[in-house]
Amino acid sequence: MNNTDFENTAKAWQFIEKESLSGENDLLKDTRRRGADAGFRQGSAAQARFLSVMAQSVNAESVILLGTGSLVETERLIEALSGEGILTVVDSTAKGADIIRATFGRVQDHMKTKLRVVNASVDEYLSKLNADDYDVMVITGEASNYQPAYASAARLLRKGGALIVTDALALHHNPDGGLTNPADRSDKAVALRGVLDELKDDEEFTTSLIPVGTGIALALRK
């Protein structure tokens, strides 16, 4: 690719994000605003939409989201399950768990999916769960969520299940450039470099790095 190709690709990425944002309904827009007002800056609209499409594509009935105040992602996944299953959200912050519960209270008349919200550290909670119980696992939020969630993914996901690593390039709210800047040694950049390096050689998964939002690593369990 030459410089023009790279510039056009960057413009295309911006176009997709703008289109995804404009396609959010009033409920999602209000959720995004409430999250930001509470101190939880929400992630990419294209990323959240991708999560919904992936959950639908594998006919998911059981999804687990490891996040931090991830309101838009929660709402998109509830929407994708369409009342046929359960979404478990694990948030290491009490404030994040509370605002997710409050958000669900606002949308439950429109969405029938069951929601279980847990305020616990990721490594502490995942170790208690049964194997082969989940169709989709989504990792987002704080740097500390990524490695322990990835370490449990092969055990918790059913065969054919999807592991989705969001903000895979560590660009969300990061002035240091994330994985696009080799000098970025922030906690999240370091954590994601480690996870992506391990995923690349992990024989339990077939993996692709996708330019959606701030980068997604999609890994399907063999």
N, C-alpha and C positions, 0 to 999 in steps of 0.2 A: 504494500500500500504506500502511495506517495502522500505528500502533505495535504493535497486537496482531498484525497480519500479520507484521511483522518479528520479533516475539518468537517466534511460532509457527514461522517459517522457521528461526530459529536453533536452536530445539528439534528440528526435523526433521533439521537438519544433524547435530546431536549424536547423535540416534537412529540415523541411518544409519551414523555412524562406530562407535558401540558395537556395532551389529549386525554390521558388517564385521569388527571385532576379535574378537567372539565366534565368528565363522565361520571364523577361521583355524585350521588343523589344528595338531597338536602340533609338527610340523616347522617350520612358519612361526613359531609362538610362540617356539620355541627360537632360531630364526634372529634374530628381533627382539631377544631378550634378549642374544644374543651380540654383535650389532652395537652395542647400547647400552653393553655392558660394555667394548667396544673403543674407545669414544669416538665412535661414529657413531650418533647418535640417528636412528632410522628414521622414515620418513614415515607418512602416513595409510594405514590399512588399506583404506579405501574407495578411495583413489587407486590403490593397488597392484592391487586387484581390478579396477578400471576398466581399467588397462593390459592385464591379461590378457584381458578381454572384448574390448577393441578389437583386440588382436592376432589373436584368433580371428575376429572379424567381417570382417577384410580377408584372411583366409586367409594370414596372414603366414608366410613361410619364411625371411626374413632381417630381423633386428631389430638396431638399434644403440641402446645405452643410454649416455648421457653422464652420469656420476654421480660421487658421492663416498661410498664405502662403502655403496652402495645395495643392501643384501643382500636385503631383502624384495622390492623391485622386480625384482631379478635372478631370484629364485626363482619369482615369479609369471609372469614372461615365459618362463622355461624351461618351466614347466608348460603355458603356452598354446601353445607351439610343438609339444609332444607328439612330439618326436623327428623331426619332418619338416624341420627347418632348423637355422639357426645363430643364436646370440645373440652379438653383439660388445659387450663392456662396456669403455668407455674411462674410466679413473680416473686423475686427475692426481696422486694420492697413492700412494706405494708401499705404505703400510699398508692403504689401502682395496683395492688390487688383490690384495694377499696374502690378506686376509680373505675376499674374494669367491672366490678359488681354493679356499681351505680349506672354505668353505661348499659349493661345488660338489662337492668331494670327498666330503662327507657325504651329498649327495642324489643323486649320479649313478647309484646303484643303482635309484633310483625314477624318474628322469627321463632320457630318452635323448637329449635335444637336445644338440647340440654347443655348447660355450661357449668363446669366445675372449676372454681378458682382457688388456687392454693398459694399461700404466702410461705415460701420455704426456699432454701438454697437449692439450686438445681441438682448438685451431686447428692445431697441428702435425700431429696425426694425420689429421684429416679431409681435409686438403689432398692426402693421398696416396691417397685412396680413389677407386674408379671411379664414374662417374656412373650414375644409375638402377639402383643395386644393392640398395636397401633398400625394404622394405614399410612399416616403422614406424621412426621415430626418436623416442626419448624423451629429454628434457632434464630433468635434476634435479641436486641437489647444490649445489656452490659457485656464487656469483654469476658467477665468471669463465667458467663453462661455457655460459651462456645465449646471449650475443650471437654468439660464433664458431660455435656449433652451429646457431643459426637461420640465420646467413649461408650455411651450406653445405647447408641442408635441401632447397631446391628442386633443387639439382644432384644430390644423393644419392638422393632419394626417387623411386620410380617414379610414373607417373601413377596417381592414386587412392590413393597411399600416405598414411600418417597421420603428421603431426608432432604430438607430445603434449608440451606444456610444463607440467611439474608445479610445484606450489607457485607458481602464477601470481600469487597475491596476496602472495607473500613473507611469509607468516604463520608458516611453520615455525620454531619456536624463536626468535621475534622479538618482544621485548617492546615494540617501537616501533610495532607495528600494521600494518606493511607498506603495501600500496597502499590500504588502507582509511583510512590516515592520511596526508594530503597532506604533512605535515611530516616524514615518515620519509624521511631521505636516506641510509639505509644502502646499502651496495654492492649488495645483492640487490634492494632496492626500486627503486633507480635503474636497474639492469640490466633488470629486468622491465618497468618503465614503458616503457623504450625498445623492448624486443622487442614488447610488446603494441601500442604505437603503430604500429610498422612492419607488424606482421601485419595490423592492421585495414585497411590500405590496400594490402596486397600482392596483386597480381593473379594471382600464382601459386597462391594458396590460397583456399579457402573456410573461414572461421574462426568458431568459437563459443567463448565463455568460459563454462565450466560450473562450477557450485558443488559440486564433488566434492573431498573432502579439504580442502586449503588452496588450492583453486582450480586448475582445469585449463584451458588454452587448447588446444582441439582444432582442428587445421588440416589439411584434406585437399587434397592437391596436385591441381590441375586437369589 
